[in-house]
Amino acid sequence: MSHPATLRRVTAIAATAITAVALSVPAAQGAPPEETLRSEAPRDLKIGSAVWGQNELLDYDRKNPTEFQRILAAEFNSITPENDMKWAEIHPEPGVYDFSGADAVVAFAQANNQEVRGHTLLWHSQNPQWVIDASASWTCQEARDVLEEHVRTIVGRYAGEIYEWDVANEIFQDDWDNGGVRLRTEANPFLKACAEDPVALIGDVFRWAHEADPEALLFLNDYNAEGINTKTDAYYALAQELLADGVPVHGMGAQGHLSLQYGFDTSIQANFERFAALGLKVAVTEADVRMPLGDDGEPTAEQIALQAERFDAMLQACINVAACTSYTVWGFDDARSWVPGVFPEGYATIMTEEFEKKPSYSALLESLRDATPGKSPRTPPGLNTLNR
Ligand code: XIL
C-alpha cells in the first residue's frame, strides 16, 4: 500500500521547505504507511474479525470513528456479524425481521473496503422463542417452509454483499457412547423436525442459499473442527455425500476456539488439505485462544507466548493451503470477547482491553509478512523465538 500522490507531495513539501509546518504535521504523514494485518495479507487471503453491529456500528460516522471502529477498519478486510444475522436477532417474531445490526455491519464493510462473512442460517443456538415454541409441533414440511422463507429472505437481502456464508453451524454433536459424533437432531429444531432425513434438509438449505445468492461461497462450520478427528471425519463424509448429490456446498470452516487448557492438534493443515482435495474451500472462522487466569486475572508470560503460537499455528495452516480463503478472529480485543461471559477463562483475543497489541497480534502480522513475496521479514530471521 502506498500513500496517495497528493499526500506524498504534501509530505515532500513539508519536509523540505516549510520546516515549521512540518513540525506540526502528524508524524504518521512522514512515516511509512502503517502495517496492519490486512495490509500484510498474502494473495487474496481475507483477515477478519467478528463485530457486533448492534453494539458497535449503529452510529458509525466514518469521519469520526470510535477507536474500536478505527482499528476494525485499519486491521481487517473482512468482518463477520458476531450476532446480528443470527435468527434471534434478525427474525425475532414470525414475519418480523430486524435488519438494523446486519445492515450496519454491511454498511461499515462497504465504507471501509471490507468483505462480509455471513453467520449463520441453520444452528441449534440463539433461535428466537417463537421458533422454539412452534417447533414443538412442527412436521418436517412446516420446519422446511419456515427455514426456506428465512434463508431466502436473509441471503437474498444481502446477495452480492457477502462472500462467504456459514450456512450450517455446529450440526454435529459429540456422542461418545456411539462412536463419536452424530447430527444434532435433538437440540436443532429444524433437524429435529426432519430427523428422518436430516441430510436432505441440510442439502436443501444450501440449495436455497445458493439460489438466493449464487456468488456466495457456502460453508459448513464447527468447533473442534481444526484437526483430523471424529468430528471432522463426519464432516468429511457429509461433504462427500452432499457433493455427490450435487449440493452447492463450497467450504468447511474451523471455528478455532482454542483453550490453553487443552492440547493443540497439529493436524489442522492436513485436515484443511483433505477438504481442499474434495474441491472445497476452507477457513478459520472464529479464532480465539482462551486460558485460565490466576487470582490477579493476569496471564503468565508462558501463557502469553503459547497463545501467540496457537493463533499463529492456525494462520500458518491457512497460509499454507491455497484453498484457505479467510482467517477470522472472534473479536480482536478482550473487552468485547465472548469468552469471559461463557468460560472461566479470559485473555482470549489478540489485543488487550485497551487495544494494546499482544504478542499474538505480532505473530500474526509477522507470518502474514513472511508469506508475502517481496516483503522482508519484520524481525531478522532467527531472532524471533516466539513462533518459529
Ligand atoms: C457467540 C457470540 O460471540 C456471543 O456474543 C453470543 O452470546 C453467543 O454466541 N460459535 C459460534 C458463534 O458459531 O456464533 C458463537 O458466538 C461462539 C461459538
Residues whose N, C-alpha, C, O or C-beta is under 5 A from the ligand:
A	BS01	XIL	E82 W338
